[in-house]
Amino acid sequence: MLRVLNYPYAEQDIKVLDRYGNLRGSLHIQQGENTLPITPYGCHLKDSLGNVFFIYAGEGVLEFSDALKHYDFVALEPILVELFLSGQTPLQESIKEWFAVYDLNIAKGREYLLPNGFKEIEHAILKDFTWQ
């Protein structure tokens, strides 16, 4: 799967690194729009300026500023989000990040950013919702 990233810096080669920092490959990137593969689970990209970033699934051109945060919701249980919404549990960092992505998608008017596990939580929360 591919996604267009709007890269703000000069042309360069970037490294594809796994979660342990091992080199898994390299890509050439230029300033402006670049079509890149979605970052595999556990991997990240690193440019010569030290920026670590991720290419997430989603719709539209991915802005570089939205690729800098590492989102991974695989371990977040949907019930925790539901309990927070009902006031039964405090706000945790992972729930806060999930809502940040949710709000960004609403602001963009499409499924702009779809990190690992995001859709599964959204589906679990909304499946029981019915219009009155």
Secondary structure by P-SEA (a helix, b strand, c coil): cbbbbbccccbbbbbbccccccccbbbbbccccccccccccccccccccbbbbbbcccccccccccccbbbbcccccaaaaaaaaaccccccaaaaaaaaaaaaaaaaccccccccaaaaaaaaaacccccc
